[in-house]
Amino acid sequence: MPNSITVQCKDQPRSIATVWLGDCLAVHRPTINGSPSKQANHWAITHIPSGLAVCLSFDGTESAAVGLAKDWDAKFSTLDVKSPRTWPLCEAWGAALKLAQSDPGCFDASQTLPRDRVKIVDSWVHVLWRRRWWPVPSDHVVEDMIFDSVAETPDGRTVEPDHPESWLSILKVI
């Protein structure tokens, strides 16, 4: 029998079976109308102490969802659920979610970043490029690169957005 957790749903708390259970995070199927979703490669990650979702919709493999939750389990022990937006790791968590999720409708799955090319350093997502770990730019910086039609490489060179060494190409944004 799988482990279960209590999640906060619209109408009432519900007990949900998990595929992985850590100290602070759990991975399970998201609930739809109070029942677990049966959609393939669709997961939720919940903060166990509060029963609140930290990721309502993770689109990726079960192993990717579990791997991300394992990597972040201890970090979520510092989350204050009364003011989650002020959590110092909030932006890093968002970046980690984006990197961990695969979207076959947008990218060729063979082109997604392998787990051994992504890691967290000092609470920030880093990518291995040219045998060195580089901090991933914030969402705001990536957005600016998209709209300005000018991008940077990890080593600071200015290139076209579709250049193979641009952050946008490395992160599979384009």
MIDO-709914 format. One record per atom (N, C-alpha, C): x, y, z; residue in one letter. Coordinates in steps of 0.1 Angstrom, whole numbers, plus 2048, in hexadecimal, padded with zeros to 3 digits. Layout:
// MIDO-709914
XYZA ...
END
This chain:
// MIDO-709914
8097F4800M 800800800M 80980C800M 8078167F7P 80F8227F6P 80C82B802P 816833805N 81483D810N 80A84780BN 80484E814S 7FB859810S 7FD865818S 7F8870813I 7F987D81AI 7EB88381AI 7E988E822T 7DC895821T 7DF8A281AT 7D78A580FV 7D98B1808V 7CD8B980AV 7CF8C7809Q 7C48D080AQ 7BD8D27FDQ 7B18CD7FBC 7A98CF7EFC 79F8DB7F1C 7988DF7E7K 78E8EA7E8K 7848E77F3K 77E8DB7F2D 7738D97FBD 7778D3809D 7818CB809Q 7868C5816Q 7938BE814Q 79A8BC81FP 7A78B481EP 7A48A6819P 7AE8A1811R 7AC89380CR 7B988B80DR 7B887E810S 7C3876810S 7C6871802S 7D38737FEI 7D886F7F1I 7E48667F2I 7E385B7E9A 7EF8527E9A 7FB8597E2A 8068577E7T 81385D7E2T 81B8527DBT 8238577D1V 82D84F7CBV 83B8517D1V 83C85C7D8W 84885E7E0W 8458677ECW 84A8647F8L 84886C804L 85586F80BL 85887C80CG 864880813G 860886820G 86988E826D 866894833D 85D8A0831D 85F8A8827C 8578B4824C 84F8B4818C 8538AC80EL 84C8AC801L 84789E7FEL 83C89D7F6A 8378907F1A 8338927E2A 8348887DBV 8308887CDV 82487F7CBV 81A8837C4H 80E87C7C3H 8078817B6H 7FC87A7B2R 7F487E7A7R 7EC88A7ACR 7EA8947A3P 7E28A07A7P 7D389B7A8P 7CC8A37B0T 7BE89F7B1T 7B58A87A8T 7AB8A17A2I 7A28A8799I 7948A479EI 78D8AE7A2N 77F8AB7A8N 7808A17B4N 78B8A37BBG 78D89A7C7G 79288D7C5G 7958897B9S 79B87C7B6S 7A887D7AFS 7B18737B1P 7BF8747ABP 7BD87479BP 7C587C795S 7C687C786S 7CC86F781S 7C886B776K 7CE85F770K 7D6862764K 7D886F761Q 7DF874756Q 7EE870757Q 7F486B74CA 80286674CA 80B87274EA 816870755N 82087B757N 81B88875CN 812887766H 80C89376CH 80C89077BH 813899782W 815897791W 8128A4798W 8118A27A5A 8118AE7AEA 81B8AC7B9A 8218B67BEI 82A8B67C9I 8248BE7D4I 8238B87E0T 81C8BE7EBT 8268C07F7T 8248CB7FEH 82C8CE80AH 8248C7815H 82A8BC81BI 8238B4824I 81E8BB831I 8278C3838P 8228C9844P 8158D2842P 8148D8837S 8088E1835S 7FD8DA82DS 8008D0825G 7F78C981CG 7F48D2810G 7FC8DC80DL 7FA8E5802L 8048E17F7L 7FF8E27EAA 8078DF7DFA 8128EA7DDA 81E8E57DAV 8298EE7D6V 82B8ED7C7V 8248E37C1C 8238E27B2C 8168DA7AFC 80C8E17AAL 7FF8DB7A7L 8008D279BL 8098D6792S 8098CF785S 8178CD780S 81D8C2783F 82B8BF77EF 8298B6772F 82D8BA766D 82C8B275AD 8398AD757D 83B8A075AG 847899757G 84688B75DG 85188475CT 851876760T 850875770T 84B86A774E 84B867783E 859869789E 863863782S 871864788S 876873788S 87287B77EA 87688977FA 86F89078AA 86288E78DA 85B894798A 8618907A5A 8638837A6V 86987D7B3V 8778837B5V 87F8837AAG 88D8887ABG 88D8977B0G 88489F7AAL 8848AD7AEL 87F8AE7BDL 8758A67C1A 8718A77CFA 87C8A27D9A 8838987D5K 88E8937DEK 89989E7DFK 89C8A57D4D 8A68AF7D4D 8A28BB7DDD 8958BE7DEW 8908C97E5W 88A8C67F2W 8888BA7F6D 8818B6802D 8868BE80FD 8938BD811A 8998C481DA 8978D381CA 8998D9810K 8978E780FK 88A8EC813K 87F8E4811F 8728E8814F 86F8E9823F 8788E482BS 8778E5839S 8778F383ES 87C8FC836T 87D90A83AT 872913835T 86890D82EL 85D914828L 853918833L 850925833D 84692A83CD 83992B834D 82F922836V 82392282EV 81A92E82FV 81D93683AK 81594283BK 81994D831K 82694C82DS 82B956823S 83594F819S 82F946811P 83893F808P 8409477FEP 83A9527FAR 84095B7EFR 84D9617F5R 84F962802T 85B968808T 86595E80BT 862951808W 86C94680AW 878949801W 884949806P 89094D7FEP 8939447F2P 88D9377F3L 89092E7E8L 88492D7DEL 87B9377DFC 86F9367D6C 8739377C7C 87B9407C4E 87F9427B5E 8879367B1E 8909317B9A 8989257B5A 88F9197B4A 8859177BCW 87B90C7BBW 87490D7ADW 8709197AAG 86991B79DG 872918791G 87F91B792A 888918787A 88B909787A 88C903792A 88E8F4793A 8828ED78DA 8768F2790L 86A8EC78AL 86A8EC77BL 86E8F8775K 86E8F9767K 8788F0760K 8848EF767L 88E8E6761L 88B8D8762L 8848D476DA 8818C676FA 8768C1766A 86D8C9762Q 8618C575AQ 8658C374CQ 85F8B9746S 8618B7738S 8538BA731S 8538C0726D 8478C371ED 8498BE710D 8458B170EP 8478AC700P 8418B46F5P 8378BC6F8G 8308C46EEG 8398CF6EAG 8438D36F2C 84B8DF6EEC 8598DA6EAC 85F8D06F1F 86C8CC6EFF 86D8BD6ECF 8788BA6E4D 87B8AC6E2D 8808A76EFD 87A89C6F4A 87E897701A 88D893702A 8938906F6S 8A188D6F6S 8AA8996F8S 8A48A56F7Q 8AB8B16F8Q 8AA8B8706Q 8A28B270FT 8A18B871CT 8AE8B6724T 8B08BE72DL 8BD8BD735L 8BD8B173EL 8C88A973DP 8CA89E746P 8CC8A2754P 8C789A75DR 8C889D76CR 8D78A0770R 8E189A769D 8EE89C76DD 8F48A9769D 8EC8B1761R 8F08BF75DR 8E98CA764R 8E18C676FV 8DA8D0777V 8DC8CD785V 8DF8D778DK 8E08D579CK 8DD8E37A3K 8DB8E27B0I 8D98ED7B8I 8E58F17BFI 8EA8FD7BEV 8F69027C5V 8F190F7CCV 8F490F7D9D 8F091B7E1D 8E191F7DFD 8D89157DFS 8CA9177DDS 8C691D7CFS 8CF91B7C5W 8CB9207B8W 8CE9157AEW 8C69147A4V 8C890A799V 8D490E791V 8DC90478EH 8E8905785H 8E88FB77AH 8EE8FE76FV 8EE8F5763V 8FD8F3760V 9008E775DL 90E8E4759L 90F8E874AL 9198F0747W 91C8F5739W 92B8F7738W 9318F172ER 93F8F272CR 9478EE739R 9438E373FR 94A8DD74BR 94A8E7757R 9408F0758R 93F8F9763R 9318FB766R 92E8FD773W 9208FF778W 91D90E777W 912911770W 90E91F76EW 900921775W 8FE92C77CP 8F092F782P 8E6933776P 8DB92C777V 8D192F76DV 8CB93D76FV 8C9945765P 8C3952767P 8B595176CP 8B195C773S 8A395C778S 89995D76DS 88D95A770D 88295B766D 88196875FD 883973767H 883980762H 88E983758H 89A97E75AV 8A5980751V 8A2977744V 89D96B745V 89A96373AV 88F96A731V 88596F738E 87A976731E 880982729E 88998A730D 88F995729D 89699071CD 89D98571DM 8A5980711M 89B97D706M 88F97770AI 8869736FFI 8809806F8I 87C98A700F 8769966FBF 87F99F6F4F 88C9A06F9D 8969A96F3D 89C9A36E6D 89A9966E3S 8A09906D8S 8AF9906D8S 8B49906E4V 8C398F6E7V 8C49866F3V 8CE97D6F2A 8D09746FDA 8DE974701A 8E196E70DE 8EE96C712E 8F295E713E 8FE95B713T 90394E716T 90794D725T 90994172AP 90D941739P 91994973CP 92394A732D 92F952735D 92E960731D 92196572FG 91F97372DG 91F97971FG 922971715R 922976707R 914979703R 9129836FAT 9059876F4T 9049806E7T 8F99786E5V 8F79706D9V 8E89716D5V 8E596C6C9E 8D796B6C5E 8D09616CEE 8C39636D1P 8BC95A6DAP 8BD94B6D6P 8BD9486C8D 8BD93B6C4D 8CC9356C2D 8D593D6C7H 8E39386C6H 8E492B6CFH 8EB9216CBP 8EB9156D3P 8F19166E1P 8F99216E4E 8FF9236F1E 8F792D6F9E 8EC9326F4S 8E493C6FCS 8DD935707S 8DA93D712W 8D293771DW 8C5932718W 8BF93870EL 8B2934709L 8B3926702L 8BE9246FBS 8C09176F5S 8C490C700S 8CD910709I 8D1906713I 8C590271CI 8BC90B71FL 8B1908727L 8A590271FL 8A7901712K 89D8FC709K 890905709K 89291270BV 88791B70AV 88391D6FBV 88D91C6F2I 88A91D6E4I 8909116DDI 
END
